[in-house]
Amino acid sequence: MAKVLWKFGDDISTDIIYPGRYMATVLPTETPQFAFADIPELNRLLNQDASVEGDIIVAGKNFGCGSSREQAVSTLKGHNLIIIAKDFARIFLQNAINLGLKIIICPEIEAEKDDELIIESDKIVNVTNNSTFNIKPLPKAHQAIIDAGGLIPYVRLKLSERFSHSK
């Protein structure tokens, strides 16, 4: 079971996730401190160990709209968050797959801050309000990349498998 750390509405831009003034900091080890820097309460939750691996951010439609900055994804991955949204902006979605951010598309999701959710393979159960929502699955190839931790670990895995079979 995981807890909803924060709830957003629609059209959360990459500038809200990772403000542009921090673009000089691009290392994945450094970007997490600036996640949601302009939302002090959320930034504090993330940076003062009030969050735990697997905490959830719930959002409406078009999460990650705006610029194509990859740091908006790496800052979230650095906190080991799961992002559940009604849908994601196209470029953010591709960046999330490439970097291995745990994302879930759930068009009907209804949850509030502090709700407890159980994530199953095909649905999300909101234990707090006793409701269930279907997950829209990603294509298997995309999910495999996320499960591997991103595109680079996925390619390494596939090369390792290929060369271990060819011996």
Secondary structure, DSSP 8 states (H G I E B T S, - for coil): -EEEEEE--S--BHHHHS-GGGTT---TTTGGGGTTTTSHHHHHHHHTT-S-TT-EEEE-SSBTBS---THHHHHHHTTT-EEEES-B-HHHHHHHHHHT-EEEE-TT----TT-EEEE-SSEEEETTTTEEEE-B---HHHHHHHHHTSHHHHHHHHHHHHHHH--
